[in-house]
Amino acid sequence: MIWLGLVGMMAMTLLTRSGLIVWPGPIHLPNRVQRALRFAPMAAISAVIVPSVLFLPEGGITDLLHPRTLSALACLLGWWASRQMSICLAAGILVYALGKLLMGF
């Protein structure tokens, strides 16, 4: 059954990825779909990051003074102030490291 699952996943990946390559002409999406697809990467990132910031691995919800929450807020503040990803990441990493050192988490 494992091999059947692997072959099935391989076939579905091959079909979905090669469909755009072998299509005879350019694909034109409506403006509404193109506008919606611009938000897909941010939605995926949010779906991964928000639960990891809000929930602890051992269960429960983090509080506002947890290093994860503080680093996420610092990252948002860095992005809002500079609109540069490097500033956002540096602020988040710095606050997280300081929080781990000072708070002992």
Phi, psi and omega in degrees: 000327180295317180294323178296319177295317179296316179295320178297316178295323178296316180295318180293321177296316179297316180295314183288324181282323183276347180301320180286332182284318184270357179296136189292334183223176179293149180259124180251118178265148175297154181302324180296319179290318178299319179294321179291323181291339177294335182268355183297315180298318180293324177294320179293317178297317179297322180294335178270317188281317185301312178296326180288336177277320186277330186245139178279151179297327181275003179105153181100174183250140179287156176263178185292334182265012176284142181304327178296313181294317180296321180290324177295319177294321177295322178296315177298319179294319177297320178292317181296321184284325188243337185059029178237131182295326181295320177294318179301310181294318180297317179296315180296316180293318180297313181293322179295316180296316178296321178296319179294320180290312187281324184267345177074026179284000000 
